[in-house]
Amino acid sequence: MPFDYTGHFSALIARVHAEKRYRVFSPLEKRVDTFPRALSYKSHKKEVVLWSTNDYLGLSMSQDGIDALADQAHQGGIGAGGTRNISGTHPLHVEIEKTLATLHNKPSALLFNSGYAANEWTLYTLGRLLPHCVILSDAENHASMIAGIRASGATKIIFQHNDMDHLSLLLKTLPQDVPKVIACESVYSMSGDFAKLEDLCTLARQYHALLYLDEVHAVGLYGPQGGGRSEATGLTPYIDLIQGTLGKAFGTLGGYIAGDACLVDIIRTHASGFIFSTALPAPILAASLVNIHRACHTPTLREEFWHAVYHTREALLEADLPIKPTPSHIIPLIVGNSHRCEMMSQTLLEEDGIYLQPINYPTVPRGQERFRITPLRPHTKGMIHDLVRALKRLWQDPQSSEHSA
């Protein structure tokens, strides 16, 4: 009998359904004049307030960015038409890479099509090219980092989340002449924790390891110029490679790395996922350049964002909702049960006009299902009040609580 491909895949999908892990896309239509309100089309057309988006500064709706995108599209068309090596490099690629290198006080930078691609292909390439390489990875690192490390074939060692004693112990067991890469995030996307950057820099220097830092949830938000946690802590010189994104605080699309010229060049010349990908289109680059400059040179944007974070956190605490205390802008509300999380999310959408997506296994461990509340600069006090009032009502609802057993 020939192999039953459909039956095999159907059984796998059925298991995902049974484990309450099946992902359903919820179409949203955002509009410049109403953001952070949007139109949800999940069951019927309904206006909602977004609380699950990484457009932290609201720059995807920036009129200057939109105008730059439109002007560039009218002048030079929509697509890049090729890879960076074959007709796809536009002067804007070069300009943005210089801008990002300057932002992170590094000699060089390299654009990728996404933050995921930047992580995956940089770590893959390092692991492949360094002989007998060992990559030490924080237990809460993003899936893109895990994918790159796994595919590289390098020896992977996971250290307990933010546990510098454990990392130190692991480093002590490795021979001095073995290449080592320590990979971590500056702001962990699910827990909201900060990496212990000073300790990481010290250990990397002590044990002659490269330090790779994912700053996607920090660029544009932290530091005097928006250079991330590395800039905010003054530790940029001790971090070998900084990875970031244009798709969160900067409001567009793309990822990047920044570091010493030799390190960036080895990725540019050897990372196949970069080499053989069609380049980011010039209109996106034009909007990105405008938004980067605005985010980094307009401190009031970050001040307004941090006001929204403060007011949201304070209101949640005053309502006695069990948010996880974090030093960052990310506010996890632990629900602890996937079904309850799904039901609360659906009720918030249908009854309260609040879009708050559940975070379930395998993104977080079972029993740690949660909402990841992400305040935005455009959130008003009224929107914050409505969110907290709705969450408190649902938290106290016996029908909602019984599903957590």
N, C-alpha and C positions, 0 to 999 in steps of 0.2 A: 504493500500500500504506500502511495506517495505521502510525504509529510503533509500534515494538515496545518498549513500556516495560519489560516483564519481561526481555526479552533484553538490553536496554541495562544495566539495573541488575544483572542476573546476571553480565554480563561485568565490571562494575566490582568486584563482590564477589569474583569469581574472581581478579581481579588482586591484590586485598588478600590473599587466601589465598596466592597464588603468592609474594608479597613477604613472607610470614610476618608480616603486620600484622593479621590477623583477630583481633578481640577476642572472647574467650569469658568470659562471666560465671561466677564460681565462687560458688555459694550458700554462705553462712556463717550459722550461728546462734550468736550470742553470748549468754552467760548471766551474770547479775550475780555469781553465786557462784563462777565459775571464770575470769573474765577475767584475763589476756589469752589464756586458752585459749578455743577455740570449736569448734563442730562444722562440719566441711567436708562438703559434699554433692557435691563435684565428680564423683567416680566412684562412691563409696560413702560411707556415714556414717563419719567418722573424726575423732577429736579432734586438733586442731592448736594450735600456739602462733603467735599473730599477730605478724608482723614487718613488715607492710605496712598500717599504719593510722595515721591522724593523731590518734587519740584519746590524745594525748600524756600527759595527766594521769590518764586513766582515768575522767574525770568523766561520761562517758555512763552509767557504772554507779553513779553517786553516789546513795545511798539518799535523801538529802535532796532531790536534784533529782527523783528518781522520785516521791517523796511529794508534792512541790509540783505536779508535772504531774498526778498522779492527783486530788489535791484540787481543782485548778482545773477539770479535766474533769468531775468530779462536780458542781461548782457551776455551771459555765457552758457545758457541752457541749464538743464537739471542734473544730468549725470556726469560722473567722472570719465566714463568711457574706457577705463583700463586700470590696471594695477599701478602702484606708485612707480614701478620700474618701467612700465610701458604706457606712456602718454597720460597717466593718471595724476601726476604730481602738479598741483596748481601753486602759484606763488603764495596763496593763502595757507597751504600746508606748511610751507617753510616759515611763514610769519607766525603762525600759531605755535609751532614747535619752539621757535625762539622765545615767544611770550611765555610759554609754559616752563621752559628751562629757567627763564628769569624769575618767574613766580616762585619756583622751588630752589632758587639759588644754585642751580646745577649747570654744568657746561652744555648739556644736550638733552633733547627730548624727542619722543617718537610717538606719532598718532596711530591708534588702532581704530577699528570700526565700532568697538564697544569696550566697556570696562572688563567684561567677561573675557573677550579675546586678548586683551592686554595681559591679564593675569595668567590665563591658560598658556598662551604661547611664550611668554617670557619665562615662566617657571619651567615649562617643558624644555625650552632651549637651554636654559642654564643646567638643568638636570642631565640633559643629553650630552652637552659639550664638556662639562667638568668631569674628569676621570674619577670613577668610584665615588661620585658625589653623594653626600648625605644631606637631605633636606629635612629640617626640623620645623614642624608645622603645628601651630596652635590648634587645639581641639575644636575651636569654634570658627575656624577659617571658612571663608565662602566656598561654595561648590566649584567656582571657576578655578580657585587655587588648588583645590583637591584634585580636580580633573587634570590640570597641567602637571602636577607633581606625579600623579599616578601614571600618566601616559609617558612621562620622561624616562621611566625605568630606573631612576635614581632610588637609592635606599631612602625610604620615608620613615621618619620617627615622629610620632605625635606626642607633644607635651601637653600636660593638663592646662586647661584654660587659664592664662595669665599667671601661671605658677612658675615663678622664676627659680625657685629652689629645684623644682623638677627639671627645668631646662638646663640649669647649671650641672646637675647630676648627670644628665644625658651627655652634655658636651664633654665632661671629664672622661667619659668612657671612650671617646673617639680619638684616634691617632692625630697628632698635630698636623701631619702632612696630607691628611684627607681633606679635600674641599668640602666646605660646609656652607649651607644657606639657611638662615633663620627667616621664616616667612610668617607674617602676622598682619593684622588689621589695626589701624590706629583707633577707629571707633567700630566696635563690633555691632553688626547690623541688627542682630536679633536680641542681644542682651543690653545694648547701649553702653557697654563697658569701654573704658579707655585702655589701650595697651600701656604697659609699664615701660615707656620708651627709654627712660634713663637707664633702667636695669638692662633692657635689651641691648642698648648701645654699648654698655659696659661689657656685657657678656660677649657680644660680637667681636669687640676689639680684643678681649682677653683670650678668646679661643680662635682668633683669626678667621672668623666667619663673615660671609656677606650678609647684610641685613636688608631684607625686602619688605617694604611697608605699603600695604593697601590703604590709601587715603580717600576712597571714594565717598565716604559719608562725612568727610571733614573738609575737603577743598571747597573754598568759597565761603566757609562758615567760621573757621577757626584761624587765629593768627592775625597780626596787624594788617596784612595784605590779602588774607584769605588763603594763605598757603598751607593750611591744614594744621594738624596737631604737631607735625614736625617743626613748623615755623613757630607755633605758639609756645613750644617748649624750648626753642633755641637749639634743637638737636639735629637740624637738617644736615650739617656737615658730617655727621657720624652715620647717616643712613645711606647705603650704597645705591639702592633703587627705590624711588617713590612711584607708586602707581596711582592714577587718578581717573576721573571720568568727567566728561562734558555733559552727561545726561542727568545729573541730579541738581546741585546748586546752580550750575551754569545753564540748565534748561534746554539743552539741545541734544546732541547725539555724538557718541564716540568715547574712546578711552585713550590712555597714554601712559608712558613711563618717562621718568626723568632721572638722570644720573650722570656719571662720568662718561666722557665721549667714547671711550673704548668699550665700556659695558653696553651702552646704547647701540653702538655700531655692530657689536656681535649679535645683538638681537635683530637689528635691521637686516643683516646679511644672512642670518641663519634660521629665523623663525618662519617656517613655511606658511603658517596661518596668516602671517602678515604679508609675506612676499606674494602669495597667489590670490589675495583678496582684492576685489575692485576697491579703489580708494574712496574715501568719503567725498561726497559731492561738494563742489565749491559753494553753493548757496547755504548749506549747513555750516560750512567753515566761516562764511561771512557773518552769519548770525552768532556763531560761537565766539568769534573774536570780539564782537561788540559786547556780548554778555560777559565774557571774561573780564574785559576792561571795566565794565560797569560794576560787577560784583567785587572786584579787587580794589577799586578806587572810589567806591561810594560806601563809606562806613555806616551811613544811616540805614542802608539795606540790612546789614547784619544786626544793627541795634534793634530794628523793628522785628526782625526774626527772633532774636533772643527775648524780646518782650513777650512775644506770643508763646514761646516755650515756657517762660516763667509763669505766665498767667494760667496756662493749661495745666502745668504740673501742680501749682498751688490749688487750683479749683478741684482737681482730682483728689488731692490729699485732704482737702477740707470736707469732701464728700465721703471720706473713709473708704475709698476704693483701693484695692490692694495692688497699687502700682509698684513695680520694682524700682528701688532707689538707684538712679544712675547719675553719673556726672555729666552725661552728654544730653543732646537734644532728643534722643530716641527714648520714648516712654513705653515700656512693656507693661501690659496689664495681663497677668497670668490667669487664665481660666481653668486650665488643667484637664480639659475634656473636649475632644474634637467635636462631638455632637452638640454640646452646649455652645461651643464657640460658633459653630455654623448657624445654629438657631438664633443666637443673639445677633449675629451679623445680618441675617435675613430680616429679623424684626426691626433692627435699626434702619435698614434700607426702606422697608415697606411702610413702617408706621412713623418714623421720625425723619426720613429724608437725610439719613447719615450713611455715608459710604465708608465702612470700616471693615477691611478684609480680615478673615481669620488666618492665623498662621499655625498650621498643623504639621504633624509628622509627614514626611521625613525632614522638613525644613528645621523643625525643632524636635527634641526627644519626646516620646510619648509621656504624657503626664505634665508636659510643659507647654501645652497648647496655649496660645495667647493672641491678644490684639497688640499690634505694634502701632502705637499712636504717634503720628508725625506732625507736630505743629508746623504751620507755614507762616511766612511773613504776612500774607493777606488775611489770615484768620482774624476775625473780629472777636471782641469780648462776648457778643451775643452768640456767635457760633460756638465759642468755648462753653458758654452756659448751657446751650442746647445739648451739646455732646455729653456733658457731665450729668445733666438731669436725666437724660435717656439711659445712660449707663447705670446710674444709681437705681433707677426704676427696675431695670432688667436684673440687676444684681440681687435685688431684694425680692424678685418674683419667685415664689415657690415652684412654679411650673418650670422655670428656667433652672433653678437650683437642683431639682430632682434629677436632672440629666447628668449631673457631675458625680453621682454616686458610682 
